[in-house]
Amino acid sequence: MRSDRRASVLFLGLQIAVMALAALVIPVSSEAFANPHEYTLANGLRLIVKEDHRSPVVISQIWYRAGSIDELNGATGVAHVLEHMMFKGTKKVPGGEFSRRIAAAGGRENAFTGRDYTAYFQQLHKSRLPLAMELESDRMRNLILTKEEFAKEIQVVMEERRLRTDDKPHALVHEKMMAAAYQSHPYQRPIIGWMNDLENMSVRDAKEWYDRWYAPNNAILVVVGDVNPKEVFALAQKYYGEIKPRPLAPLAQRKPQIEPAQVGIKRLTVKAPAKLPYLTMGYHVPVLRNANADWEPYALEMLVGVLDGNESARLNKELVRERRIANSTGAGYDSTARGPGMFYLYGTPSEGKTVVELETALRSEMEKLMLDGVTEEELARVKAQVVASHVFRLDSMFYQAMQIGQLESIGLSYRDLETMVKKLQAVTAEQVRDVAKKYVKDDSLTVAVLDPQPLEQKLPTAGRSGLRH
């Protein structure tokens, strides 16, 4: 996402991965799951349309199955850089004109890059869907990339990295932990890229990425709103149908990238200016591959809910409110992804407490869960809370489109939603304990600690201090 626009969602891939599966526990009818209509154009573009006639609005999203997972060493961050460059214009629509035309139509638009995909979206009145398709299809193949514009935009991206990672201690710790936790898998690299790669990137790198991945047979067009599916298909044929496909392997046929098994605990310390220390612990875990056959990812989702589902969840109740070992603490899990998964425990120790004491306390809570398990009442409460917290999200057309696009982009399917709901709701207390015992172990653990360094003293402005120039 361009940093000069709305709040960045550069790491939205991770957030969507967490919320998409969690939202699936909402008890909706079979008719709701059958609503989406799917079409495939002759050039390989997949179109998925979901009707929602509550308001005269339409969401249009184009998802490319290319994210930081597909990058090569030496060119990390290129997926995100190209996302920025996609707004620089074509012969038909000069730079900046894309956004101006959408705004003039009363709409909003933006984009985001994740580990597994890159997506672009527009939200408009339903009558302006042709405008969104015309503009988006044009830049799928007609983007103009110049050295001059690239030289400007790469500076924007580098500044974004400084602001959102280098100068953010918790983000920096997470980046370093991921780099240590993965031995060979591309998830070890940050979505925004390593600074050295950005400094040495050229417009040629961006063009090669664009030419390789930006093609109709590597894209999914998702449209949700007050629309007629057949009319949307006709529009897609009109605007996208003439774009030629490119020779590239489908997602299922790309080379497998298997992370070697970790064989012992890894520890690292990150020194950075900060007020308080911070601890994050990452365990290698599986993600959803087969919606019907798998059960462990669903149980891991419930484990997160037990530990960190609300203020009364175990970690907050025990470590923050009662024992006062932590100022804040939590758990997380990426349940849907093209690559391997990671289960997280993290927190900031209270004043007078150390990260060692916090780690010991987190371990103690996990050992207690493994020994005593989860009660049926506790699990039922967590399931009910997950349902309640996501009902509102499904009221959002934008979120519905995000759910479809994210699942389809990583190799799952919106057709699996009903099965996924049933499987998640069927998780037992014993299964929650089983996944904790199986995966929360030192052999697959990476621990990263923030060692806070003194904050730089900022001189007050001349107007406030009376300093003379």
N, C-alpha and C positions, 0 to 999 in steps of 0.2 A: 504494500500500500504506500502511496506517495506520502512522504512525511509532511509536506506542506498543506495537506488536506485534513480530513477528519482524523480522529484518533486512530493510530495505527493498529491493524490487526495482523501484523506480520506473523505472530505466533498463533493465529486463530486455528491453524491446523490441529494443534494439540488440544485447544479448548473444544473444538467441534468434536474431536475424537472422543473426549470424555462425555460431553453432553448428549451426543447423538444416541448412544446406546442406552444411557440412563433414561432418556425421555421415552424410550420404547415401552416402558411399563404401563403407560396410560391405556386404560381399557377402552379402546375404540372398536367400532364394529368392523366386520369383514368387508362391508360395503365401502368403508373409508379406505381400506387397504386396496380395494379393487379400483378405486377412483383413477389413479394415474393411468394415462394412455401412452403407449410407447410406439415410436416409429423409428425406422432407420432409413436414411437417405441412401441413394445409390453410391455416394462418395464415402459412406461409412459413418457419417455424423449421426449420432443417436439423439433423439428428441424425446423427452419425457414431459408430459403435460398433466398437471393436476388442477382440476376445477375447484374454485372456492368463490362462490358468488355472493359473499356477504357484503362486499364493497366493490366499487368499480375501479379496482386497482389490479395491476399485474406486476409480477416479479420475473425478470428474465436474467438467468445466470448461465454463463458458458464456463465449463470446467475442462481444463486441459490436464491430462494424466501425465504431468511432468512437474516435479518439485525438486527440492534439494536432494532427495534420495537419488535422483538421476544424474547429478552433477559429478564431475571428475575432479580429482585433486589438481590444484592450481587454478581452478575456475569456480571455486565455491562462491555462492551468492549470485551466480549469473541468472538463476530463475527469477529471483527477486528484482535484480537490476532490469531485466527485460520487462517485468511487470511495470516498472516506472516508465520505461521507454515506449510502452504501448500507447501512451497518451501523447506522444510527440507528433503524431499526424501521418496522414497518407496524402497522395496527390489530390484525392477528392475531398478529404477533410483535413485541413491544415492543423498544425500543432495548437492545442488548446481549444480547438473548435468542437471536439467531441463533447467535452464537459459543458461548454456554453450551450450547445444545442439541447442537451438533456435538461439543463437548468431552465432554459427558455420554455421547455415543454412542461415545466412544473415537476420535474422528476429529480431523482438523486442517483448517483452512481459512484462506484469505487471498485477496488480490487484487493485481493490478498494472496499471499504466497504461503504455502505450507510445506511440510516435509514431503508430502505425497502428491501434491497437485498445485495448480495455480488457477484462480477463478476471478471472473469479472462479472459485475452485476449492475442492473438498473432497476429502479422502481418508479413506475409511471402510472398515469391514467391508462385504462385498458385500450383506449383509442390510439395511444402513442406507441403500442408495441411494434408496429412496422418501423418506426424511427429507431428503436433500440436494435432491432435486427439488422437494419440497413447499416448502421454505424459499426456494430460489432462484427458483422461478416466482412465489412470492408477492411478492417485492420487485421483480420485473420490471415490474409495473404498480401496485403498491399502496404504494410508498414514501411515508412521511410526511415532508415537509420543513418544518421550522419555523425561524423567525428565531432563536430561542433556541439551538437545536442548531447551526445554521449559524455563529452568532457564536462559539461555542466551537471548532468544528472548523476554521474558517478560521485561527484562531490557531495550531492544531497544524500546519497545512500551512505557514504562514509560518515557524514555527520549524524545520520540516523543511528548508525552503529554506535557511535560515541555516546549519544544521548540515551539510547535504550539498552545498551549492554555494558560498554566500557565504564560508564559513569553510574551504573545501577548495580550495587554490590550483589544483590540476590540473583539478578539475571546473570551476572558474571560467574557466580558460583555454579549456577545451573549449567551454563555453557561448559565450564571446565569439568564438571562432573560427567556430563554426557561424553565429552572427549576422552575421558579416562575409562568410563564404563564400557564403551564399545571398542573392541580391539580392531575390528575391520569393517564393520557395517557403516554405511554412509550416514546413519543417524548420529555418528560421532561429530559430524560437522554442523555448524550453526546455519540456520536458514539464511540469515543475512550475510553469511560468508566471513572468512577470516580477513582481517584488515589488509594483510599483505597481498592476498589475492585481489581484493578490490583495488588496491593501489596499482596493481599491474594489469588490470583488466582492460581490454580494448573493445572498440565497437565491433570488431570481427568476432569476438567471443559471443557477444549478444546476438549477432546475426546468425552465427552457426546454431545457437540454441533455438532461435526463432524458426529457422529453416528446417530444423530437425523435428521439433515437437509441435509446432503450431499448424495443425492440419485437421481437416474435418474428421478423419478416421482416428484421431486421438482426442476427440472432444465430445462432451456431453452437454447438450443444451437443455436446461431445465426451465420450464415456464409454469408458474403457479398464479392463479388469480381468476378474475371474472372473465373467462375466455371460453371459446368453443374449440375443442381439440382439433377438429378437422380444419378449422380456419387457421389455427396456429401452424398446423402441418403445411398448409398451402403457403403461408408466409415463409416458413423455413425453406421450403422448396425454392421459392422465388429468390431469397437472398443468399442462401448457403448452397443451393443445389449445384451451381456451376463451378464451385471451388473444387479443384482437383485434389484427390488424396495423395499422400506421400508414402513411399515404401518404408514402413516401420512395423515392428512386431507388436501384436496386441499385448496388452498387459500380462495376460496369462502365459505368454511365450517369452517374456523377457528373462534374462539370466537370473537365476535365483541368487540372492545375496544372504547367505546364512552366517549369522554371528557365531563364532566358535564358543563353546561352553566356557564360562568363567570357572576357574579352579582355585579360587581363594579370594579373600577380602582385599579390596583396594581402598587406600586412604589418600587423601590429598588435602592440602591447606591452601587457601586462596587469601592473599593479603590485599586489602583494598580499604580506602578511606570509608569509614562507617561508624555509626554510633554504637551499635550492638553486634555481638557475634551472631552467627546463624549456622544451622546444621541442616543438611539434607542427606537422606539415605535412599539409595536406589537399588531395587532388586529386579533382576531379569525375570520376566513372566511371559506367558503366552498371550496372544491376542486372538480375536475371533477369526476363524478361517472357514468354518462350516457352521452356519447358523443352526442347523438341526442337530448335528452330531456333537458339537462342542458343549461343554458345560462349565469348564473352569473360568473362562472370561466372565460369565454371568456371576459366578460365585465371588470373583475378585471385585466386581462392581458392588456387590452387597457388602463385602468386607470394607470397602472404602466408606460406604454409608454407615456401617456400624461404628467406625472409628471417627468419621469426620462429616457425618450427614447434617448435623445441626448443633446448636449450642449445648444440647444435652448428650451429644455423642461422647464416646468414651474418652478420647484424647483431650477434648476441651474440658470435660467434666472433671477428669482425674488430675491432669497435669497443669491446667490453667486455674480452674476455680478452687479445687480442693487442696492439692499439694503445692500449688503455686511455684512449680518448677519452671514453667514457661510463660512468657508473655502471650505467645501465640503458638499454635501447633496444628498440624493437619496431615492428611493423607491424600494421595491422588493416583490415578491409573488411566493410561491411554488404552481403552478397550478395543478400538478399531483403528487399524493402521496397515499399510502395506508391509512395513518392517516389523521387527520384534517389539515387544512391549516392556514397560518399566512400571513397577509399583513403587510409590514414593512415600516416605515419612519425612517430615520436616518441622522445623520450629525455631523460635528465638528464645533463649533462656531468660528467665527473670533476672532482675538486678541482684547480684550476689551469687547467682548460680552460673555454672559453667556448661559448655557444650558437652563435656564428658558426663556431667550429671543428667543433662537432658537426654543424651543417647542412652544412658543406662535406664532412664525412666521409660523411654519409648520401647526399649527392648523388654522391659518388665511388663508393659501393657500387652505386648504381643505374646509373651510367654503365658500370661494369665489367660488370654483368649485361647491359645492352643491347648492349655490344660483344662480350662473350665468350659470352653466352647461359648456359643451364643444361644441365648434362650429363644424359644419360639416367639415369646411376646416382644422381645427386642427386635428380632428379625421382621416380625409383622409391622412393627412401628416404623422401621426403616423403609420397608416397601411402601407403606402408606405415605410417608414423607416424600419419597421419590415421586410418587404419583402426583401429589399435591403441588410440588415445586415445578413440575413440568407441564401441567395442564395449560397454564397461561401461555407457555411457549408455543404450544401447538395451535394457539389462536392466531399466531403470527404467520402470515403467508411467507414472509422472508425465511423464517425458521423452517417451515415445511420444505421449501426449496433447498435450504442448506442441508437438511437431513437426507433428502434424495441424492443430491449431488455428491455429498461426502461419501455416502455408502457406495454409490456406483463408481466413484473415482478410485476407490481402493480395492475393487474387485468383489465387493459384496453387492447385494441387490435390494432395492426397495420391496421386491416381492417377498423377501424374507421377514418383513416387519412383523407380521402376525405371529410367525414362529418364534421370533426373538422375544416378543412380548410374553408369550406363554412360557418360554424357557427361563426368562428372567424372573417371572412371578413364581416359578416352580422351584427356585433355589431353596435348599434346605439349610438348616443351621449346621448340620454335620458337614455339608459341602463347604460352607464358609470356613469352618475350622480346618478342613482337609487342605484347602488351597493355602491357608496361612502356614500350616505345618510343612507343606511341600515346597513352597517358594520363598518364604521369609527366613532365609538361612544365610550364613556368612559366606559360603562359597560363591554366591551370586550377588554379593553386596558391594556397592561402592559408596563410601562415605566422604562427603566434601564438607569442609568447615571454613567459614569465613572468619579470618583473624582480623578484627577491625584495627585499622591504622588511624592515626590522628587526622581529623578533618582539617583541610586547609583553611587557614584564617582568611576570610574575605574582607578586604578593606571596604569600609563604607563609602558611599558615593561622596563626591565633593560637596554636593548640595546639603548633605546631612552632617558632614563632619567639619566643614569649614576649611578643608584642605585647599591649598592654592595650587594652581597649575603652573 
